[in-house]
Amino acid sequence: MKLTPRGQDYLKAALFGTIVASFLDVRVVLALCLCLFIAAGISEAILGAATTGGVRIDLEDPHPTCFKEGEAVENITIKSRRKRFVRVVVSSIKGPAGVETTSNDSSDSLSLRLRPKYAGRFQGLSIQFEFIDPLGLFKKTLDLGRDDFTIDCYPSSLLKDVRQTAPLTLALGERAGRTHGSGQEFYSIDEYNSSVERKNIYWKKIASLSDERLLVKVREANIPQSLSIGLVKTVDREQGELEWMDLACEGAGILGTNVFSLGCDVTLLFYSENTIARCEATDLLGFRECLMKMSRSQTSTTEKVSEIIDEADICITGLKELENGPLAMEVARKAALLIQDKDAFPKTMGNLSVIYSGSEDVAELVNRVVRR
């Protein structure tokens, strides 16, 4: 507990008044100074009671979410005994790395505005409060944290409109693709154009029409039931980790939206908690959660990475990973989205790869994977 500037002046004045009253034998002034000391002691006792044990912060939403370049608002309530008698001021806020925080505070609550700079899952929150006694003479500093606080920032690539397209060859697959193609199941009826095979003309339906339109049967496409996207991460980038993972999440996001547009499910593969994690998603809502889990992934050994590469249909990795010759050869066998790295000199990149900086179109890469 420390004195505030006001408290220092207050006690100096009370002490000076006591000394002067003692020399001049002015009992009224002496009694007044004694009351000042008693008031200061009572105020200090109230501050001690309000900040001893039971002080905590309650979060309105311990797990807010937003999209990159967006904002999440977190309302925090300060819980303490006799808090109504003291004033609470926020000294500093330490949010997760990569998240900018600003606040509007009152004596009862604190409103945090959180602006993540990168896509991913961020955890931890620490706030330093100053509790000030009723007379403003003393202050006590407390650091209150919540390790369970988590904010998810979804990549902005999930918001992009993806034109639904179908690969050229869709004769094989495990389920219906929700779009027209070369499968056997009846999908819809459309008007004839020069690009449609004549065998698909719907003569029975045409015979019942009163006009001269030509109608064709449109069959539904067959595609793989699920495509796997594997994160290959073997390099610890230290200070550049947030930027690299942000771009990896953006790349995985645009790959996933393209895969969903074709009617496939998505499985993300990555190394986490000393094992290979597999997160399956059948829609974009579930895919968001998978992306957030992937953003907390760890670097892995070459052996574990080889398992991910073997199982994945599309690999996401960095150019620094490809400086490892044997690893680069493994990745070159698969379709790959390569995240840019400064001062990287890859050994090889393969024919089915796209260097991704955040704006490249990956639709053709996905289609080529489906056609294989």
C-alpha positions as CSV (number, residue, x, y, z in Angstrom):
1,M,0.0,0.0,0.0
2,K,1.4,3.4,-1.0
3,L,0.6,7.1,-0.4
4,T,-1.0,9.0,-3.3
5,P,0.3,12.6,-4.0
6,R,-2.8,13.8,-2.2
7,G,-2.1,11.5,0.7
8,Q,1.4,12.9,1.1
9,D,0.2,16.5,1.2
10,Y,-2.6,15.5,3.6
11,L,-0.3,13.8,6.1
12,K,2.3,16.5,5.9
13,A,-0.4,19.1,6.6
14,A,-1.8,17.1,9.5
15,L,1.7,16.6,11.0
16,F,2.6,20.2,10.6
17,G,-0.6,21.3,12.2
18,T,0.0,18.9,15.2
19,I,3.5,20.3,15.8
20,V,2.4,23.9,15.6
21,A,-0.7,23.3,17.8
22,S,1.5,21.6,20.4
23,F,3.9,24.6,20.6
24,L,1.2,27.1,20.7
25,D,-1.1,25.0,23.0
26,V,-4.0,25.4,20.6
27,R,-6.1,22.5,21.7
28,V,-8.8,23.0,19.1
29,V,-6.3,22.7,16.2
30,L,-4.6,19.8,18.0
31,A,-8.0,18.0,18.2
32,L,-8.7,18.7,14.6
33,C,-5.3,17.3,13.5
34,L,-5.9,14.2,15.6
35,C,-9.3,13.7,13.8
36,L,-7.4,14.0,10.5
37,F,-5.1,11.2,11.5
38,I,-8.1,9.1,12.7
39,A,-9.9,9.7,9.4
40,A,-6.8,8.6,7.4
41,G,-6.5,5.5,9.5
42,I,-10.2,4.5,8.9
43,S,-9.8,5.2,5.2
44,E,-6.7,3.0,5.1
45,A,-8.5,0.2,6.9
46,I,-11.4,0.3,4.4
47,L,-9.0,0.1,1.5
48,G,-7.3,-2.9,3.2
49,A,-10.6,-4.7,3.8
50,A,-11.7,-4.1,0.2
51,T,-8.5,-5.6,-1.3
52,T,-7.7,-8.4,1.1
53,G,-8.9,-11.8,-0.2
54,G,-11.8,-12.4,-2.6
55,V,-10.8,-9.8,-5.2
56,R,-11.5,-11.2,-8.7
57,I,-12.7,-10.3,-12.2
58,D,-15.7,-11.9,-13.8
59,L,-15.8,-12.1,-17.6
60,E,-19.1,-11.6,-19.5
61,D,-17.8,-13.9,-22.3
62,P,-14.6,-15.9,-21.5
63,H,-14.4,-16.9,-25.2
64,P,-15.2,-14.0,-27.6
65,T,-14.8,-14.4,-31.4
66,C,-14.3,-12.0,-34.3
67,F,-12.9,-11.9,-37.8
68,K,-9.5,-10.4,-38.6
69,E,-9.6,-6.7,-38.8
70,G,-12.7,-6.8,-36.7
71,E,-13.3,-6.1,-33.0
72,A,-14.6,-8.0,-30.0
73,V,-15.9,-6.4,-26.8
74,E,-15.4,-7.9,-23.4
75,N,-17.2,-6.6,-20.4
76,I,-15.4,-7.3,-17.1
77,T,-16.9,-6.9,-13.6
78,I,-14.6,-6.4,-10.6
79,K,-15.7,-8.4,-7.5
80,S,-14.5,-7.4,-4.1
81,R,-15.7,-6.9,-0.5
82,R,-16.7,-3.3,0.3
83,K,-15.7,-2.2,-3.2
84,R,-18.4,0.4,-3.2
85,F,-16.3,2.4,-0.7
86,V,-13.1,2.5,-2.9
87,R,-12.3,3.8,-6.3
88,V,-10.8,1.4,-8.9
89,V,-8.5,2.6,-11.7
90,V,-7.0,0.5,-14.5
91,S,-3.2,0.9,-14.6
92,S,-2.3,-1.4,-17.4
93,I,-3.8,-4.2,-19.6
94,K,-1.8,-7.1,-20.9
95,G,-3.7,-9.0,-23.5
96,P,-2.5,-12.0,-25.6
97,A,0.4,-11.4,-27.9
98,G,-1.0,-10.0,-31.2
99,V,-4.1,-8.5,-29.7
100,E,-4.5,-4.7,-29.3
101,T,-6.6,-3.8,-26.2
102,T,-8.2,-0.5,-25.2
103,S,-10.5,0.1,-22.3
104,N,-13.3,2.2,-20.9
105,D,-13.6,1.7,-17.1
106,S,-15.8,2.8,-14.2
107,S,-15.7,1.8,-10.5
108,D,-17.9,-1.2,-11.2
109,S,-17.0,-2.5,-14.6
110,L,-14.4,-2.4,-17.4
111,S,-15.1,-2.6,-21.1
112,L,-12.3,-4.0,-23.2
113,R,-12.1,-3.6,-27.0
114,L,-10.0,-6.3,-28.5
115,R,-8.6,-6.0,-32.0
116,P,-6.5,-9.0,-33.1
117,K,-3.9,-8.2,-35.7
118,Y,-3.6,-11.8,-36.8
119,A,-5.8,-14.8,-37.4
120,G,-5.7,-17.5,-34.7
121,R,-6.5,-18.4,-31.2
122,F,-5.1,-16.3,-28.4
123,Q,-5.2,-17.0,-24.7
124,G,-4.6,-15.2,-21.4
125,L,-5.5,-11.8,-19.9
126,S,-3.8,-9.8,-17.2
127,I,-5.0,-6.4,-15.8
128,Q,-3.3,-4.2,-13.2
129,F,-5.8,-2.3,-11.0
130,E,-5.2,0.5,-8.5
131,F,-7.6,0.5,-5.6
132,I,-7.8,4.0,-3.9
133,D,-9.3,4.6,-0.5
134,P,-12.4,6.9,0.1
135,L,-10.3,9.9,0.9
136,G,-7.8,9.4,-1.9
137,L,-4.8,9.1,0.4
138,F,-3.7,5.6,-0.2
139,K,-3.5,3.2,-3.2
140,K,-3.0,-0.5,-3.6
141,T,-1.9,-2.2,-6.8
142,L,-3.3,-5.6,-7.7
143,D,-2.5,-7.8,-10.8
144,L,-5.6,-9.9,-11.7
145,G,-5.4,-12.4,-14.5
146,R,-7.5,-14.9,-16.3
147,D,-5.6,-17.8,-17.9
148,D,-8.9,-19.2,-19.2
149,F,-9.6,-16.1,-21.3
150,T,-9.6,-17.1,-25.0
151,I,-10.3,-15.0,-28.1
152,D,-10.7,-16.6,-31.6
153,C,-9.9,-14.4,-34.6
154,Y,-11.1,-16.1,-37.8
155,P,-9.2,-15.5,-41.0
156,S,-10.8,-13.0,-43.4
157,S,-10.5,-15.5,-46.2
158,L,-13.6,-17.3,-44.8
159,L,-15.6,-14.3,-45.8
160,K,-14.7,-14.3,-49.5
161,D,-17.3,-15.4,-52.0
162,V,-16.2,-18.5,-53.8
163,R,-17.7,-19.2,-57.1
164,Q,-19.1,-22.8,-57.2
165,T,-17.2,-24.7,-59.8
166,A,-16.8,-28.3,-60.8
167,P,-13.6,-30.0,-62.0
168,L,-13.5,-31.3,-65.5
169,T,-13.4,-35.0,-64.6
170,L,-15.8,-36.2,-61.9
171,A,-16.6,-39.7,-62.9
172,L,-15.3,-41.2,-59.7
173,G,-16.1,-40.3,-56.1
174,E,-17.8,-41.4,-52.9
175,R,-20.9,-39.2,-52.7
176,A,-23.0,-36.6,-54.5
177,G,-21.4,-33.2,-55.1
178,R,-24.3,-30.8,-54.9
179,T,-23.6,-29.5,-58.4
180,H,-23.9,-30.7,-62.0
181,G,-21.4,-33.1,-63.4
182,S,-20.9,-36.5,-65.0
183,G,-22.4,-38.7,-62.3
184,Q,-25.4,-41.0,-62.7
185,E,-27.9,-39.3,-60.4
186,F,-30.5,-36.9,-61.8
187,Y,-29.8,-33.4,-60.7
188,S,-32.1,-30.9,-62.6
189,I,-33.4,-29.8,-66.0
190,D,-31.8,-27.1,-68.0
191,E,-32.1,-25.6,-71.5
192,Y,-30.0,-27.1,-74.3
193,N,-26.8,-25.3,-75.4
194,S,-24.0,-26.2,-77.7
195,S,-21.7,-27.5,-74.9
196,V,-24.2,-30.2,-73.8
197,E,-24.0,-33.7,-75.2
198,R,-27.1,-34.6,-77.3
199,K,-27.6,-37.9,-75.3
200,N,-28.8,-35.8,-72.4
201,I,-31.7,-34.2,-74.3
202,Y,-34.9,-34.9,-72.4
203,W,-37.1,-35.9,-75.3
204,K,-40.0,-37.1,-73.1
205,K,-40.3,-33.7,-71.4
206,I,-39.9,-31.8,-74.6
207,A,-42.9,-33.7,-76.1
208,S,-45.2,-32.4,-73.4
209,L,-44.2,-28.7,-73.9
210,S,-46.3,-26.3,-76.0
211,D,-43.2,-24.3,-77.2
212,E,-40.1,-25.4,-79.1
213,R,-37.6,-25.3,-76.3
214,L,-35.0,-28.1,-76.0
215,L,-34.5,-29.4,-72.5
216,V,-31.6,-31.5,-71.2
217,K,-31.1,-33.7,-68.2
218,V,-28.4,-32.4,-65.8
219,R,-26.7,-35.1,-63.8
220,E,-25.1,-34.6,-60.4
221,A,-21.3,-34.7,-60.0
222,N,-19.6,-37.3,-57.9
223,I,-16.5,-36.2,-55.9
224,P,-14.4,-37.4,-53.0
225,Q,-16.3,-37.4,-49.8
226,S,-13.5,-35.5,-47.9
227,L,-10.2,-33.8,-48.7
228,S,-7.4,-33.5,-46.1
229,I,-5.3,-30.4,-45.6
230,G,-2.1,-30.9,-43.7
231,L,0.0,-28.3,-42.0
232,V,3.7,-29.1,-42.3
233,K,5.6,-27.1,-39.7
234,T,9.1,-27.9,-38.7
235,V,10.8,-24.5,-38.3
236,D,10.5,-22.3,-35.1
237,R,10.1,-18.8,-36.4
238,E,10.2,-17.1,-33.0
239,Q,9.3,-13.4,-33.6
240,G,7.7,-14.1,-37.0
241,E,5.5,-17.0,-35.7
242,L,2.3,-14.9,-35.5
243,E,2.7,-13.5,-39.0
244,W,3.5,-16.9,-40.5
245,M,0.6,-18.7,-38.7
246,D,-1.8,-15.8,-39.7
247,L,-1.0,-16.4,-43.4
248,A,-1.2,-20.2,-42.9
249,C,-4.7,-19.8,-41.4
250,E,-5.7,-17.5,-44.3
251,G,-4.5,-20.0,-46.8
252,A,-6.2,-22.9,-45.1
253,G,-9.4,-20.8,-44.9
254,I,-9.5,-20.1,-48.6
255,L,-8.7,-23.7,-49.4
256,G,-11.5,-24.9,-47.1
257,T,-14.1,-22.6,-48.7
258,N,-13.2,-23.8,-52.1
259,V,-13.4,-27.5,-51.0
260,F,-16.8,-26.9,-49.4
261,S,-18.0,-25.2,-52.6
262,L,-17.4,-28.5,-54.4
263,G,-19.5,-30.4,-51.8
264,C,-16.6,-32.1,-50.0
265,D,-15.9,-32.2,-46.3
266,V,-12.6,-31.0,-44.9
267,T,-10.1,-32.6,-42.5
268,L,-7.3,-30.6,-41.1
269,L,-4.1,-32.4,-40.0
270,F,-1.5,-30.8,-37.7
271,Y,0.8,-31.6,-34.9
272,S,-0.5,-30.7,-31.4
273,E,0.2,-31.9,-27.9
274,N,2.8,-34.4,-29.1
275,T,0.5,-36.2,-31.5
276,I,-1.0,-35.7,-35.0
277,A,-4.4,-34.1,-34.6
278,R,-7.2,-34.7,-37.1
279,C,-10.1,-32.2,-37.0
280,E,-13.0,-32.9,-39.3
281,A,-15.5,-30.3,-40.5
282,T,-18.7,-30.7,-42.6
283,D,-19.5,-27.0,-42.8
284,L,-17.8,-23.6,-42.3
285,L,-18.9,-23.3,-38.7
286,G,-17.1,-26.4,-37.7
287,F,-14.2,-25.5,-40.0
288,R,-13.7,-22.3,-38.0
289,E,-13.1,-24.3,-34.8
290,C,-10.7,-26.5,-36.7
291,L,-8.7,-23.5,-37.9
292,M,-8.5,-22.2,-34.4
293,K,-7.1,-25.5,-33.1
294,M,-4.6,-25.6,-36.0
295,S,-3.4,-22.1,-35.1
296,R,-2.2,-23.5,-31.8
297,S,-0.2,-26.3,-33.4
298,Q,3.4,-27.0,-32.6
299,T,6.5,-27.6,-34.7
300,S,7.1,-31.3,-35.2
301,T,9.8,-33.8,-36.1
302,T,10.5,-35.0,-39.7
303,E,9.0,-38.4,-38.8
304,K,5.6,-36.9,-37.7
305,V,5.6,-34.5,-40.6
306,S,6.0,-37.4,-43.1
307,E,2.8,-39.0,-41.7
308,I,1.0,-35.7,-42.2
309,I,2.3,-35.4,-45.8
310,D,1.3,-39.0,-46.6
311,E,-2.2,-38.6,-45.4
312,A,-2.9,-35.1,-46.7
313,D,-4.3,-34.3,-50.1
314,I,-3.0,-30.7,-49.9
315,C,-0.1,-29.6,-47.8
316,I,0.4,-26.1,-46.3
317,T,4.0,-25.4,-45.4
318,G,6.6,-22.6,-45.5
319,L,9.5,-22.0,-47.9
320,K,11.9,-22.5,-45.0
321,E,10.7,-26.0,-44.5
322,L,11.6,-26.7,-48.1
323,E,15.2,-25.9,-47.4
324,N,15.3,-29.4,-46.0
325,G,16.0,-31.5,-49.1
326,P,14.3,-34.8,-48.2
327,L,11.3,-33.0,-46.8
328,A,11.1,-30.8,-49.9
329,M,11.0,-34.0,-52.0
330,E,8.1,-35.4,-50.0
331,V,6.1,-32.2,-50.2
332,A,6.8,-32.0,-54.0
333,R,4.7,-35.2,-54.4
334,K,1.6,-33.5,-53.2
335,A,-0.4,-30.4,-54.0
336,A,1.0,-27.6,-51.8
337,L,0.2,-24.1,-50.6
338,L,3.6,-22.5,-49.8
339,I,3.7,-19.7,-47.2
340,Q,6.3,-17.0,-48.0
341,D,9.3,-16.7,-45.7
342,K,12.0,-14.0,-45.9
343,D,15.5,-15.2,-46.9
344,A,14.3,-18.7,-47.7
345,F,16.0,-20.9,-50.3
346,P,13.8,-23.9,-51.0
347,K,15.4,-27.0,-52.6
348,T,12.3,-27.8,-54.7
349,M,8.7,-26.9,-54.8
350,G,7.0,-29.4,-57.1
351,N,4.6,-28.9,-60.0
352,L,1.4,-28.7,-57.9
353,S,2.3,-25.8,-55.7
354,V,1.2,-22.2,-55.2
355,I,3.2,-19.6,-53.3
356,Y,0.7,-17.9,-51.2
357,S,1.0,-14.3,-50.0
358,G,-2.7,-13.8,-49.2
359,S,-4.3,-12.9,-52.5
360,E,-3.6,-15.9,-54.8
361,D,-6.5,-17.9,-56.3
362,V,-6.4,-21.5,-55.2
363,A,-9.5,-22.8,-57.0
364,E,-7.5,-24.5,-59.7
365,L,-5.2,-26.1,-57.2
366,V,-8.2,-27.6,-55.4
367,N,-9.8,-28.7,-58.7
368,R,-6.6,-30.5,-59.8
369,V,-6.5,-32.4,-56.5
370,V,-10.1,-33.6,-57.0
371,R,-9.3,-34.7,-60.6
372,R,-6.3,-36.8,-59.5
